[in-house]
């Protein structure tokens, strides 16, 4: 029996051939498959795929049986189910028969809530229910199976990949740089079993997160014995994401943390692209987190997108004096223009332009800190607004080579 790790590594090697086929984007994919000798069917879909229960009758009724496979995929739940049954009155030269269903989801997340580059963890908290059944024995009394066997299980595996490396889902695992393997679910019955998939992250750095759920019902035949097999792994629509939690480097939840998802999905348990905080005096302020539409970019392009989003405004949810806004926008526009020139340059020229951008961003962060501390109403912004603009400057600077 292949372990989930063995299967995943094999898929990952093949995934390397397709990982560069297209730009990274949020995606879902489902596939359903069965085969027995020359008989096979493979169905795919964006969010669902199914091979309805169908029977087969081969070699003058010496091999009869039925198969089914169904998969469902969306950003908040996955499900898969596979069943394979056969009764052979004679030994078969076919090595194996299989029914398999696979549900996949890929989303690009950017975690907010700690300074850019800070290490932490993104944790999927999910629950799973389902069941497995399997019976295998010789069809004819007195015979004994001495080779082969049955494999019935459902597996859930997670991967984190860099945004630049993953491509659209096609049924094979994309490239990844951090896998999380869970033991296969081989038991008879599961009911709301809690599951966690924890990935190390850097705050304000986009990364692709991929979850793969597969149900298998498979028999490897003993070529000298007629066999009867009935197996099913049923976990359709039973893997549900209950929450996504953002943690610090010590695995402690980050208060007010927020998540940007390229799919636009609002995940339970974590904020969207704005966070709120309450000052000691009891007033509530909102911190704007820029770049919700920049998750698919990296490097200079990502920095330029962040700045363009900030210039398009609003800079903060809290009021900003017009004169302060004008000064911030002027600094951001200057940095954006330098970034545009740097993107078209190379070598020493690009290095000089990038250095100038760093100075502009550092000055922006310094001005934001000063404005948050100013005692003059016409120059003062809220502490949350100052933190938000400083965070923007830090995130853009981290993108620079």
ZAMARGU-4260 file (C-alpha; in steps of 0.2 Angstrom, whole numbers, plus 5000, padded with zeros to 4 digits):
<rodrens>
0) 5000/5000/5000 | 5007/5017/4995 | 5008/5029/5009 | 5001/5047/5007 | 5019/5053/5007
5) 5024/5042/4993 | 5008/5047/4983 | 5011/5065/4986 | 5030/5065/4981 | 5025/5056/4965
10) 5012/5069/4961 | 5024/5083/4965 | 5037/5077/4953 | 5024/5077/4939 | 5017/5093/4946
15) 5034/5101/4941 | 5030/5099/4923 | 5014/5109/4924 | 5018/5121/4938 | 5025/5134/4926
20) 5011/5132/4914 | 5001/5148/4919 | 5002/5162/4932 | 4996/5158/4949 | 4978/5161/4954
25) 4965/5155/4966 | 4958/5139/4959 | 4947/5123/4963 | 4947/5107/4953 | 4939/5090/4955
30) 4942/5073/4946 | 4934/5056/4946 | 4942/5041/4939 | 4940/5022/4938 | 4949/5009/4928
35) 4950/4990/4926 | 4961/4983/4912 | 4956/4992/4896 | 4940/4999/4904 | 4943/5016/4911
40) 4934/5033/4913 | 4941/5050/4919 | 4930/5065/4922 | 4936/5082/4928 | 4927/5099/4933
45) 4931/5115/4940 | 4921/5112/4956 | 4914/5095/4954 | 4916/5079/4945 | 4907/5062/4945
50) 4906/5045/4938 | 4889/5039/4943 | 4887/5021/4949 | 4889/5010/4934 | 4892/4991/4931
55) 4904/4981/4921 | 4903/4964/4914 | 4918/4957/4906 | 4925/4941/4898 | 4909/4932/4896
60) 4902/4936/4913 | 4918/4930/4922 | 4921/4947/4929 | 4906/4957/4935 | 4906/4973/4946
65) 4901/4991/4949 | 4911/5007/4952 | 4907/5025/4956 | 4918/5041/4961 | 4912/5058/4965
70) 4922/5074/4971 | 4917/5092/4976 | 4928/5106/4979 | 4926/5124/4984 | 4936/5136/4995
75) 4927/5132/5011 | 4924/5113/5009 | 4930/5098/5000 | 4923/5081/4998 | 4927/5064/4989
80) 4920/5047/4988 | 4925/5031/4979 | 4918/5014/4977 | 4924/4998/4968 | 4916/4981/4968
85) 4920/4965/4958 | 4917/4947/4958 | 4928/4936/4947 | 4923/4918/4944 | 4940/4915/4936
90) 4957/4923/4940 | 4961/4939/4930 | 4977/4944/4922 | 4973/4962/4926 | 4985/4968/4939
95) 4973/4980/4948 | 4956/4989/4948 | 4953/5006/4955 | 4940/5020/4959 | 4947/5037/4964
100) 4940/5054/4968 | 4950/5070/4971 | 4945/5087/4977 | 4958/5101/4976 | 4958/5119/4981
105) 4971/5133/4979 | 4971/5150/4986 | 4984/5164/4988 | 4984/5172/5006 | 4993/5187/5012
110) 4993/5188/5031 | 4992/5205/5040 | 4993/5209/5058 | 5012/5209/5062 | 5026/5219/5054
115) 5031/5214/5036 | 5043/5199/5036 | 5038/5194/5054 | 5038/5175/5055 | 5022/5166/5060
120) 5010/5152/5056 | 4994/5150/5046 | 4983/5136/5052 | 4968/5128/5044 | 4956/5122/5057
125) 4944/5109/5049 | 4933/5095/5053 | 4930/5078/5044 | 4917/5065/5044 | 4916/5049/5034
130) 4917/5030/5033 | 4927/5016/5025 | 4921/4998/5021 | 4931/4984/5013 | 4929/4965/5011
135) 4941/4954/5001 | 4941/4935/4999 | 4942/4921/4987 | 4927/4918/4976 | 4929/4900/4977
140) 4929/4890/4993 | 4945/4882/4998 | 4956/4894/4989 | 4968/4906/4997 | 4974/4924/4992
145) 4993/4925/4994 | 4997/4940/4984 | 4990/4958/4982 | 4977/4965/4993 | 4965/4980/4995
150) 4967/4998/4999 | 4952/5009/5005 | 4955/5026/5012 | 4954/5045/5011 | 4968/5056/5013
155) 4970/5075/5016 | 4987/5084/5012 | 4992/5102/5012 | 5005/5111/5003 | 5012/5129/5004
160) 5020/5135/4988 | 5028/5151/4982 | 5016/5162/4971 | 5028/5162/4956 | 5029/5143/4955
165) 5011/5137/4956 | 5000/5136/4941 | 4981/5132/4938 | 4976/5115/4945 | 4975/5101/4933
170) 4974/5086/4944 | 4992/5085/4948 | 5000/5093/4963 | 5008/5110/4959 | 5026/5114/4965
175) 5027/5117/4983 | 5040/5121/4996 | 5032/5115/5012 | 5021/5100/5013 | 5010/5095/5028
180) 5005/5076/5028 | 4991/5069/5038 | 4990/5050/5042 | 4977/5043/5030 | 4960/5040/5036
185) 4958/5021/5036 | 4946/5018/5050 | 4928/5012/5049 | 4919/5028/5055 | 4924/5046/5058
190) 4912/5060/5065 | 4918/5078/5065 | 4936/5073/5068 | 4946/5090/5071 | 4960/5093/5059
195) 4974/5106/5058 | 4986/5110/5044 | 4999/5122/5050 | 5011/5131/5038 | 5025/5143/5043
200) 5023/5160/5035 | 5030/5178/5034 | 5017/5192/5037 | 5014/5203/5022 | 5022/5190/5010
205) 5009/5182/4998 | 5010/5163/4997 | 5000/5149/4989 | 4991/5136/5000 | 4985/5120/4992
210) 4974/5107/5000 | 4971/5090/4991 | 4958/5077/4997 | 4958/5060/4989 | 4947/5044/4991
215) 4953/5028/4985 | 4945/5010/4983 | 4958/4999/4975 | 4961/4980/4973 | 4978/4973/4968
220) 4974/4955/4961 | 4982/4938/4965 | 4983/4932/4947 | 4980/4914/4952 | 4964/4916/4963
225) 4947/4922/4958 | 4942/4936/4970 | 4927/4945/4977 | 4930/4963/4983 | 4918/4976/4989
230) 4926/4993/4995 | 4921/5011/4997 | 4928/5026/5005 | 4914/5039/5008 | 4919/5057/5013
235) 4909/5067/5001 | 4906/5085/5007 | 4913/5081/5024 | 4929/5091/5025 | 4924/5108/5031
240) 4936/5123/5035 | 4930/5129/5052 | 4942/5143/5054 | 4959/5150/5048 | 4970/5156/5062
245) 4985/5167/5061 | 4998/5165/5074 | 5015/5172/5079 | 5031/5163/5080 | 5026/5155/5097
250) 5010/5148/5089 | 5000/5161/5099 | 4985/5169/5090 | 4988/5187/5083 | 4974/5199/5090
255) 4966/5208/5075 | 4975/5198/5062 | 4968/5199/5045 | 4969/5189/5029 | 4969/5194/5010
260) 4963/5179/4999 | 4965/5180/4980 | 4949/5171/4978 | 4940/5184/4987 | 4933/5171/4999
265) 4929/5177/5017 | 4937/5163/5028 | 4929/5160/5045 | 4940/5164/5061 | 4950/5178/5053
270) 4947/5196/5048 | 4947/5202/5031 | 4958/5216/5024 | 4954/5229/5038 | 4957/5227/5057
275) 4949/5237/5071 | 4958/5242/5088 | 4952/5251/5103 | 4962/5264/5111 | 4964/5266/5130
280) 4951/5280/5130 | 4938/5269/5122 | 4938/5275/5104 | 4939/5263/5090 | 4950/5265/5075
285) 4952/5255/5059 | 4968/5251/5051 | 4968/5250/5032 | 4978/5235/5025 | 4983/5239/5007
290) 4986/5227/4992 | 4971/5216/4992 | 4972/5214/4973 | 4991/5212/4973 | 4992/5194/4980
295) 4997/5187/4963 | 5012/5198/4961 | 5030/5198/4968 | 5046/5209/4969 | 5045/5226/4961
300) 5028/5223/4953 | 5021/5219/4970 | 5028/5235/4978 | 5022/5246/4964 | 5004/5238/4965
305) 5004/5241/4984 | 5009/5260/4981 | 4996/5262/4967 | 4982/5255/4978 | 4987/5267/4992
310) 4987/5282/4980 | 4970/5277/4974 | 4965/5279/4992 | 4958/5280/5004 | 4975/5280/5014
315) 4966/5277/5030 | 4948/5274/5036 | 4951/5287/5049 | 4950/5306/5044 | 4966/5313/5038
320) 4969/5332/5036 | 4970/5337/5018 | 4987/5344/5019 | 4994/5328/5026 | 4985/5318/5013
325) 4993/5328/5000 | 5010/5326/5007 | 5008/5307/5009 | 5001/5305/4991 | 5016/5316/4984
330) 5029/5304/4992 | 5020/5288/4987 | 5018/5295/4969 | 5037/5299/4968 | 5041/5281/4975
335) 5029/5274/4962 | 5037/5283/4948 | 5054/5277/4953 | 5048/5259/4954 | 5041/5260/4937
340) 5058/5266/4930 | 5067/5253/4941 | 5056/5239/4933 | 5063/5244/4916 | 5081/5246/4921
345) 5094/5233/4925 | 5111/5232/4933 | 5118/5248/4942 | 5105/5259/4936 | 5091/5248/4943
350) 5101/5247/4960 | 5102/5266/4961 | 5084/5268/4957 | 5079/5255/4970 | 5090/5264/4983
355) 5081/5280/4980 | 5064/5271/4982 | 5070/5264/4999 | 5074/5282/5005 | 5057/5288/4999
360) 5048/5273/5009 | 5059/5277/5024 | 5054/5295/5024 | 5036/5290/5022 | 5036/5279/5037
365) 5045/5293/5047 | 5032/5306/5042 | 5018/5294/5046 | 5025/5291/5064 | 5028/5310/5066
370) 5010/5314/5060 | 5003/5301/5073 | 5012/5310/5087 | 5009/5328/5081 | 5000/5339/5093
375) 4993/5350/5079 | 4976/5345/5073 | 4980/5350/5055 | 4995/5339/5055 | 4989/5324/5066
380) 4983/5307/5061 | 4977/5293/5071 | 4989/5280/5078 | 4981/5266/5068 | 4982/5276/5052
385) 5001/5280/5056 | 5004/5261/5059 | 4994/5257/5043 | 5005/5268/5032 | 5021/5263/5041
390) 5016/5245/5037 | 5013/5249/5019 | 5031/5257/5018 | 5038/5241/5026 | 5029/5229/5015
395) 5034/5238/4999 | 5052/5239/5005 | 5053/5221/5008 | 5049/5218/4990 | 5064/5227/4984
400) 5079/5217/4978
</rodrens>
